[in-house]
Amino acid sequence: MSDFTLSHLVALIRDCAGESDVADLNGDIADMAFDELGYDSLALLELSARIKQTLGVEVAESDMRTPGGTLRLINEAVSGREA
């Protein structure tokens, strides 16, 4: 599988947690904290479950700090699974 991209992650975020009320998800959000984007721990818990369901890898919501960091964790988990 090719790398999971920020646009893939944004699509999952929108699908399970909705559009941000405070930031444009089409902007430069990779290094913004999820709480700065308007997403709380419940939204991240749902995102974590959706990542598991969609990609078959686990990323704990407690490890999700930013979209960019979450993307790195996803791609590392997918790469480890394929090795």
CNS distance restraints for C-alpha pairs under 8 A (distance, minus, plus):
assign (resid   3 and name CA) (resid  75 and name CA) 6.15 0.50 0.50
assign (resid   4 and name CA) (resid   8 and name CA) 6.26 0.50 0.50
assign (resid   4 and name CA) (resid   9 and name CA) 7.44 0.50 0.50
assign (resid   4 and name CA) (resid  71 and name CA) 7.07 0.50 0.50
assign (resid   4 and name CA) (resid  74 and name CA) 7.37 0.50 0.50
assign (resid   4 and name CA) (resid  75 and name CA) 6.24 0.50 0.50
assign (resid   5 and name CA) (resid   9 and name CA) 6.41 0.50 0.50
assign (resid   5 and name CA) (resid  71 and name CA) 7.01 0.50 0.50
assign (resid   6 and name CA) (resid  10 and name CA) 6.05 0.50 0.50
assign (resid   6 and name CA) (resid  30 and name CA) 7.57 0.50 0.50
assign (resid   6 and name CA) (resid  67 and name CA) 7.31 0.50 0.50
assign (resid   6 and name CA) (resid  68 and name CA) 7.26 0.50 0.50
assign (resid   6 and name CA) (resid  71 and name CA) 6.72 0.50 0.50
assign (resid   7 and name CA) (resid  11 and name CA) 6.14 0.50 0.50
assign (resid   8 and name CA) (resid  12 and name CA) 6.45 0.50 0.50
assign (resid   9 and name CA) (resid  13 and name CA) 6.16 0.50 0.50
assign (resid   9 and name CA) (resid  67 and name CA) 7.51 0.50 0.50
assign (resid   9 and name CA) (resid  71 and name CA) 7.16 0.50 0.50
assign (resid  10 and name CA) (resid  14 and name CA) 6.10 0.50 0.50
assign (resid  10 and name CA) (resid  25 and name CA) 6.83 0.50 0.50
assign (resid  11 and name CA) (resid  15 and name CA) 6.05 0.50 0.50
assign (resid  12 and name CA) (resid  16 and name CA) 6.15 0.50 0.50
assign (resid  12 and name CA) (resid  47 and name CA) 7.04 0.50 0.50
assign (resid  12 and name CA) (resid  50 and name CA) 7.32 0.50 0.50
assign (resid  12 and name CA) (resid  51 and name CA) 7.87 0.50 0.50
assign (resid  13 and name CA) (resid  17 and name CA) 5.45 0.50 0.50
assign (resid  13 and name CA) (resid  18 and name CA) 6.59 0.50 0.50
assign (resid  13 and name CA) (resid  19 and name CA) 7.79 0.50 0.50
assign (resid  13 and name CA) (resid  47 and name CA) 6.35 0.50 0.50
assign (resid  14 and name CA) (resid  18 and name CA) 4.24 0.50 0.50
assign (resid  14 and name CA) (resid  19 and name CA) 5.27 0.50 0.50
assign (resid  16 and name CA) (resid  43 and name CA) 7.47 0.50 0.50
assign (resid  16 and name CA) (resid  46 and name CA) 6.50 0.50 0.50
assign (resid  16 and name CA) (resid  47 and name CA) 6.33 0.50 0.50
assign (resid  16 and name CA) (resid  50 and name CA) 7.42 0.50 0.50
assign (resid  17 and name CA) (resid  39 and name CA) 7.64 0.50 0.50
assign (resid  17 and name CA) (resid  43 and name CA) 5.46 0.50 0.50
assign (resid  17 and name CA) (resid  46 and name CA) 7.36 0.50 0.50
assign (resid  17 and name CA) (resid  47 and name CA) 7.36 0.50 0.50
assign (resid  19 and name CA) (resid  25 and name CA) 7.61 0.50 0.50
assign (resid  20 and name CA) (resid  24 and name CA) 6.91 0.50 0.50
assign (resid  20 and name CA) (resid  25 and name CA) 6.94 0.50 0.50
assign (resid  20 and name CA) (resid  37 and name CA) 6.20 0.50 0.50
assign (resid  20 and name CA) (resid  38 and name CA) 5.85 0.50 0.50
assign (resid  20 and name CA) (resid  39 and name CA) 7.39 0.50 0.50
assign (resid  21 and name CA) (resid  37 and name CA) 7.76 0.50 0.50
assign (resid  21 and name CA) (resid  38 and name CA) 6.49 0.50 0.50
assign (resid  22 and name CA) (resid  36 and name CA) 7.67 0.50 0.50
assign (resid  22 and name CA) (resid  37 and name CA) 5.95 0.50 0.50
assign (resid  22 and name CA) (resid  38 and name CA) 6.01 0.50 0.50
assign (resid  23 and name CA) (resid  27 and name CA) 7.93 0.50 0.50
assign (resid  23 and name CA) (resid  37 and name CA) 5.55 0.50 0.50
assign (resid  23 and name CA) (resid  38 and name CA) 7.62 0.50 0.50
assign (resid  25 and name CA) (resid  29 and name CA) 6.55 0.50 0.50
assign (resid  29 and name CA) (resid  67 and name CA) 6.88 0.50 0.50
assign (resid  29 and name CA) (resid  68 and name CA) 7.81 0.50 0.50
assign (resid  30 and name CA) (resid  66 and name CA) 6.33 0.50 0.50
assign (resid  30 and name CA) (resid  67 and name CA) 4.94 0.50 0.50
assign (resid  30 and name CA) (resid  68 and name CA) 4.25 0.50 0.50
assign (resid  30 and name CA) (resid  69 and name CA) 7.61 0.50 0.50
assign (resid  31 and name CA) (resid  66 and name CA) 5.58 0.50 0.50
assign (resid  31 and name CA) (resid  67 and name CA) 6.63 0.50 0.50
assign (resid  31 and name CA) (resid  68 and name CA) 5.82 0.50 0.50
assign (resid  31 and name CA) (resid  69 and name CA) 7.62 0.50 0.50
assign (resid  32 and name CA) (resid  36 and name CA) 6.39 0.50 0.50
assign (resid  32 and name CA) (resid  37 and name CA) 6.93 0.50 0.50
assign (resid  32 and name CA) (resid  66 and name CA) 5.57 0.50 0.50
assign (resid  32 and name CA) (resid  67 and name CA) 7.16 0.50 0.50
assign (resid  33 and name CA) (resid  37 and name CA) 6.54 0.50 0.50
assign (resid  33 and name CA) (resid  65 and name CA) 5.56 0.50 0.50
assign (resid  33 and name CA) (resid  66 and name CA) 4.60 0.50 0.50
assign (resid  33 and name CA) (resid  67 and name CA) 7.49 0.50 0.50
assign (resid  34 and name CA) (resid  38 and name CA) 6.43 0.50 0.50
assign (resid  34 and name CA) (resid  39 and name CA) 5.35 0.50 0.50
assign (resid  34 and name CA) (resid  40 and name CA) 7.18 0.50 0.50
assign (resid  34 and name CA) (resid  64 and name CA) 7.88 0.50 0.50
assign (resid  34 and name CA) (resid  65 and name CA) 6.09 0.50 0.50
assign (resid  34 and name CA) (resid  66 and name CA) 5.48 0.50 0.50
assign (resid  34 and name CA) (resid  67 and name CA) 7.09 0.50 0.50
assign (resid  35 and name CA) (resid  39 and name CA) 5.02 0.50 0.50
assign (resid  35 and name CA) (resid  40 and name CA) 5.80 0.50 0.50
assign (resid  39 and name CA) (resid  43 and name CA) 5.73 0.50 0.50
assign (resid  39 and name CA) (resid  44 and name CA) 7.01 0.50 0.50
assign (resid  40 and name CA) (resid  44 and name CA) 6.45 0.50 0.50
assign (resid  41 and name CA) (resid  45 and name CA) 6.03 0.50 0.50
assign (resid  41 and name CA) (resid  61 and name CA) 7.19 0.50 0.50
assign (resid  42 and name CA) (resid  46 and name CA) 6.30 0.50 0.50
assign (resid  43 and name CA) (resid  47 and name CA) 6.14 0.50 0.50
assign (resid  44 and name CA) (resid  48 and name CA) 5.98 0.50 0.50
assign (resid  44 and name CA) (resid  61 and name CA) 5.33 0.50 0.50
assign (resid  44 and name CA) (resid  64 and name CA) 7.34 0.50 0.50
assign (resid  45 and name CA) (resid  49 and name CA) 6.37 0.50 0.50
assign (resid  45 and name CA) (resid  60 and name CA) 7.76 0.50 0.50
assign (resid  45 and name CA) (resid  61 and name CA) 5.30 0.50 0.50
assign (resid  46 and name CA) (resid  50 and name CA) 6.21 0.50 0.50
assign (resid  47 and name CA) (resid  51 and name CA) 6.12 0.50 0.50
assign (resid  47 and name CA) (resid  61 and name CA) 7.70 0.50 0.50
assign (resid  48 and name CA) (resid  52 and name CA) 6.34 0.50 0.50
assign (resid  48 and name CA) (resid  58 and name CA) 7.06 0.50 0.50
assign (resid  48 and name CA) (resid  59 and name CA) 5.84 0.50 0.50
assign (resid  48 and name CA) (resid  60 and name CA) 6.16 0.50 0.50
assign (resid  48 and name CA) (resid  61 and name CA) 5.70 0.50 0.50
assign (resid  49 and name CA) (resid  53 and name CA) 6.15 0.50 0.50
assign (resid  49 and name CA) (resid  58 and name CA) 7.96 0.50 0.50
assign (resid  50 and name CA) (resid  54 and name CA) 5.85 0.50 0.50
assign (resid  51 and name CA) (resid  55 and name CA) 5.57 0.50 0.50
assign (resid  51 and name CA) (resid  56 and name CA) 6.97 0.50 0.50
assign (resid  51 and name CA) (resid  57 and name CA) 6.68 0.50 0.50
assign (resid  51 and name CA) (resid  58 and name CA) 7.00 0.50 0.50
assign (resid  51 and name CA) (resid  59 and name CA) 7.36 0.50 0.50
assign (resid  52 and name CA) (resid  56 and name CA) 4.59 0.50 0.50
assign (resid  52 and name CA) (resid  57 and name CA) 4.89 0.50 0.50
assign (resid  52 and name CA) (resid  58 and name CA) 5.27 0.50 0.50
assign (resid  52 and name CA) (resid  59 and name CA) 7.46 0.50 0.50
assign (resid  53 and name CA) (resid  57 and name CA) 7.95 0.50 0.50
assign (resid  55 and name CA) (resid  78 and name CA) 7.74 0.50 0.50
assign (resid  57 and name CA) (resid  74 and name CA) 7.20 0.50 0.50
assign (resid  57 and name CA) (resid  77 and name CA) 6.17 0.50 0.50
assign (resid  57 and name CA) (resid  78 and name CA) 6.56 0.50 0.50
assign (resid  58 and name CA) (resid  74 and name CA) 7.93 0.50 0.50
assign (resid  58 and name CA) (resid  77 and name CA) 7.51 0.50 0.50
assign (resid  59 and name CA) (resid  63 and name CA) 6.98 0.50 0.50
assign (resid  59 and name CA) (resid  64 and name CA) 7.61 0.50 0.50
assign (resid  59 and name CA) (resid  70 and name CA) 7.77 0.50 0.50
assign (resid  59 and name CA) (resid  73 and name CA) 6.86 0.50 0.50
assign (resid  59 and name CA) (resid  74 and name CA) 6.74 0.50 0.50
assign (resid  60 and name CA) (resid  64 and name CA) 6.87 0.50 0.50
assign (resid  63 and name CA) (resid  70 and name CA) 7.57 0.50 0.50
assign (resid  64 and name CA) (resid  69 and name CA) 6.83 0.50 0.50
assign (resid  64 and name CA) (resid  70 and name CA) 5.31 0.50 0.50
assign (resid  65 and name CA) (resid  69 and name CA) 6.56 0.50 0.50
assign (resid  65 and name CA) (resid  70 and name CA) 6.95 0.50 0.50
assign (resid  66 and name CA) (resid  70 and name CA) 6.06 0.50 0.50
assign (resid  67 and name CA) (resid  71 and name CA) 6.00 0.50 0.50
assign (resid  68 and name CA) (resid  72 and name CA) 6.32 0.50 0.50
assign (resid  69 and name CA) (resid  73 and name CA) 6.32 0.50 0.50
assign (resid  70 and name CA) (resid  74 and name CA) 6.17 0.50 0.50
assign (resid  71 and name CA) (resid  75 and name CA) 6.20 0.50 0.50
assign (resid  72 and name CA) (resid  76 and name CA) 6.07 0.50 0.50
assign (resid  73 and name CA) (resid  77 and name CA) 6.11 0.50 0.50
assign (resid  74 and name CA) (resid  78 and name CA) 6.14 0.50 0.50
assign (resid  75 and name CA) (resid  79 and name CA) 5.97 0.50 0.50
assign (resid  76 and name CA) (resid  80 and name CA) 6.06 0.50 0.50
assign (resid  77 and name CA) (resid  81 and name CA) 6.17 0.50 0.50
assign (resid  78 and name CA) (resid  82 and name CA) 6.29 0.50 0.50
assign (resid  79 and name CA) (resid  83 and name CA) 6.23 0.50 0.50
